[in-house]
Amino acid sequence: TYPDINLPDSTSNLVGSQGLFSYSIVPLATAPALSLIENRAGIYFDFNPPIITNYTRHTIRKPRLEFVENITICAGETIQGIVMTQDTFLQELIEFGDREEVYVTQIQVLPLAETIVPVGLDNPGLWQDIWISQDTTVIEYSISENGCDSLTIFQIDVLTRTTDPSWQDGIKLAPNPTAGPLTITWPDVVHLQRISIYNTSGRLLEEWIPSEQGQHHFRLSSLPVGTYYLLLQDENGNTGRASFTKVSSE
């Protein structure tokens, strides 16, 4: 019983006459899963007939077991078809007749290591076997200590530009375009120390030491169709340039 409630009658105070009664019942631990518990209550005021509440219906759910797995991956890897870019978790619910099992995967995503390295070159020239003639950016991929990709961005600034050597106009290529064989000639008074060939990405492909004065013969059957650059360096360090196009395989 709850004495001294003393609600006013509804005719004199409609709002104050309204009351609320709440209760809870803890089911037995031995109650089978999926059991339906129905209940209602009777509320008595003095000697008046009881006020019968509506039915409550509660279903005892199955026992739930939870399994947690912690994994660490690199940014960009895929799990269950999802590309991971940040820390997250995945949850899967499996229902059995007598229980539920929840599998939670907590995922730590390691970021891509990125380092920016400024590089200043006094003049156009070779840098890590790449011919650099103007300001550019070179990206290098490697594996960091945590096993993920590491990105190094070299921002290359060419501080000055050199003029072409006096013998630049004497460089001749034939045939150009070529299907394979190529002959390059230059003034006889120029003593070349090295001839290098680069692709359009600036990657060194081959180097030769000229065996003849004033000319050199190439067979370019190994090169795919495309445009290429030749750099000719004389004994004084001056560099001449030429380009050719490979139009078809031999």
C-alpha positions in Angstrom: 0.0 0.0 0.0 1.0 3.6 -0.6 -0.7 5.8 2.0 -1.3 9.6 1.9 -1.3 9.8 -1.9 -4.3 12.2 -1.6 -4.9 13.0 -5.2 -7.5 15.7 -5.7 -10.7 14.8 -7.5 -10.8 15.5 -11.3 -13.7 17.9 -11.0 -11.7 20.4 -9.0 -8.2 19.7 -10.4 -8.1 17.7 -13.6 -4.3 17.9 -14.0 -3.5 17.2 -10.3 -5.8 14.2 -10.3 -3.7 12.3 -12.8 -1.1 10.0 -11.3 1.5 7.6 -12.5 2.5 4.2 -11.2 5.5 2.3 -12.5 6.9 -1.1 -11.5 9.5 -3.6 -12.7 9.9 -7.3 -12.3 13.1 -9.3 -12.7 12.5 -12.7 -14.4 14.1 -15.8 -13.0 17.5 -16.6 -14.3 16.2 -20.1 -15.3 13.5 -18.6 -17.5 13.9 -20.1 -21.0 15.0 -17.8 -23.8 12.2 -16.5 -26.0 9.7 -17.0 -23.1 6.8 -14.5 -23.3 5.9 -12.8 -20.0 2.5 -11.1 -19.9 1.4 -9.1 -16.9 -1.1 -6.4 -15.8 -1.8 -4.7 -12.5 -4.8 -3.5 -10.5 -4.6 -0.1 -8.8 -6.8 0.4 -5.7 -7.8 3.7 -4.3 -9.4 3.4 -0.9 -12.4 1.1 -1.2 -13.1 1.9 -4.8 -13.0 -0.9 -7.5 -9.4 -1.4 -8.9 -8.2 0.3 -12.0 -6.8 -2.4 -14.2 -3.8 -1.5 -16.3 -3.1 -2.7 -19.9 -1.1 -5.8 -20.5 2.7 -5.7 -20.7 4.4 -8.2 -22.9 8.1 -9.0 -22.6 10.1 -11.6 -24.5 13.2 -12.9 -22.8 15.9 -12.6 -25.4 18.6 -15.2 -26.1 21.9 -15.1 -24.2 24.3 -12.9 -26.2 28.0 -13.8 -26.5 30.4 -11.1 -27.8 33.8 -11.8 -29.4 36.2 -8.9 -30.1 39.1 -9.0 -32.5 41.7 -6.1 -32.8 43.5 -5.8 -36.1 45.9 -3.3 -37.6 46.1 -2.5 -41.3 47.5 0.0 -43.6 45.4 2.9 -45.1 43.9 1.8 -48.4 43.6 -1.9 -47.6 40.3 -3.6 -48.1 38.2 -5.6 -45.5 35.0 -7.2 -46.6 35.1 -5.2 -49.8 35.4 -1.9 -47.9 38.5 0.4 -48.4 39.7 1.4 -45.0 41.0 5.0 -44.6 40.4 5.6 -40.8 40.0 3.8 -37.6 36.6 2.0 -37.4 34.9 -1.2 -36.3 32.7 -3.8 -38.0 30.0 -5.8 -36.2 28.3 -9.0 -37.2 25.4 -10.7 -35.4 24.8 -14.4 -35.8 21.6 -16.0 -34.3 21.4 -19.6 -33.1 18.5 -21.4 -31.7 19.6 -20.9 -28.1 21.9 -17.9 -28.3 23.2 -14.9 -30.2 26.9 -14.3 -31.1 28.2 -10.9 -31.9 31.6 -10.6 -33.6 33.2 -7.1 -33.3 36.3 -6.3 -35.4 38.1 -3.2 -34.1 40.3 -1.8 -36.9 43.2 0.5 -36.4 44.3 2.1 -39.7 47.9 3.2 -40.0 48.2 6.3 -42.1 50.3 6.6 -45.3 53.7 8.0 -44.2 54.4 11.1 -46.4 57.6 13.1 -46.4 58.2 16.2 -48.5 61.8 16.8 -49.4 62.8 20.1 -51.1 65.7 19.7 -53.5 67.6 22.6 -55.1 69.7 22.1 -58.3 72.1 24.8 -59.4 71.6 23.7 -63.0 69.6 21.2 -65.1 71.3 17.8 -65.0 71.1 14.3 -63.6 69.5 13.7 -60.2 69.2 10.1 -59.1 69.6 8.9 -62.7 66.8 11.2 -63.8 67.4 14.1 -66.1 65.9 17.3 -64.6 65.6 20.3 -66.9 62.9 22.3 -65.1 61.1 22.5 -61.8 59.3 19.2 -61.1 58.1 16.8 -58.5 59.4 13.2 -58.2 57.4 10.7 -56.0 59.2 7.7 -54.5 57.4 4.8 -52.9 58.9 2.6 -50.2 58.0 0.5 -47.2 58.1 2.2 -43.8 59.0 0.5 -40.5 55.3 -0.3 -39.8 55.1 -2.3 -43.0 52.9 0.3 -44.8 53.6 2.3 -47.9 55.9 5.3 -47.4 55.6 8.2 -49.8 58.6 10.6 -50.3 57.8 13.6 -52.4 60.9 15.4 -53.8 60.1 18.9 -54.8 62.9 19.8 -57.2 63.7 23.5 -57.9 66.1 24.2 -60.8 67.7 27.4 -59.7 69.2 28.4 -63.1 69.0 27.3 -66.7 72.2 26.8 -68.7 72.6 27.8 -72.4 73.1 25.1 -75.0 76.7 24.4 -76.0 78.1 26.0 -79.2 78.0 22.7 -81.0 74.3 22.0 -80.2 73.1 22.9 -83.7 75.6 20.4 -85.2 73.8 17.4 -83.7 71.9 15.4 -86.4 69.8 12.3 -86.2 68.8 10.0 -89.1 66.4 8.6 -89.8 64.0 10.4 -87.4 61.4 9.1 -86.9 63.0 5.6 -86.9 61.7 2.1 -87.0 64.9 0.8 -85.2 68.3 1.8 -86.5 69.4 5.3 -85.7 72.6 7.3 -86.4 73.6 10.4 -84.5 76.4 12.7 -85.7 78.0 15.8 -84.2 80.9 18.1 -85.1 84.3 16.3 -85.2 85.9 18.8 -83.0 83.7 17.8 -80.1 85.0 14.9 -78.0 82.0 13.2 -76.4 82.4 11.3 -73.2 78.9 9.8 -72.9 75.6 9.5 -74.7 72.5 8.8 -72.6 68.9 8.0 -73.6 65.9 8.9 -71.5 62.2 8.3 -71.8 59.6 11.1 -71.5 59.4 10.5 -67.7 63.1 11.4 -67.3 64.2 7.8 -66.5 67.6 6.8 -67.8 67.3 3.8 -70.1 70.8 3.3 -71.6 74.2 4.9 -71.8 77.1 4.5 -74.3 80.7 5.7 -74.6 81.1 6.6 -78.3 83.6 4.4 -80.1 83.9 6.7 -83.2 84.6 10.3 -83.5 81.7 12.4 -84.7 79.1 9.7 -85.0 77.4 6.7 -83.2 75.0 4.0 -84.4 72.1 2.6 -82.4 69.9 -0.3 -82.8 66.7 0.4 -80.8 64.7 -2.8 -81.3 64.3 -3.1 -77.5 62.5 0.2 -77.1 58.7 0.5 -77.4 57.1 3.0 -79.7 57.4 6.5 -78.2 59.5 9.6 -77.9 63.0 9.6 -76.4 65.7 12.1 -75.5 69.4 11.9 -76.1 71.9 13.8 -74.0 75.5 14.2 -75.2 78.1 15.2 -72.7 81.5 16.4 -73.9 84.8 16.4 -72.0 84.1 19.8 -70.5 80.8 18.8 -69.0 78.7 20.6 -71.6 75.5 18.8 -72.6 73.8 18.8 -75.9 70.3 17.5 -76.5 68.3 15.8 -79.2 65.1 13.8 -79.4 63.8 11.1 -81.7 60.6 9.1 -82.2 60.3 5.3 -82.4 57.4 4.7 -84.8 57.3 0.9 -84.9 59.2 -2.2 -83.8 61.7 -3.8 -86.1 
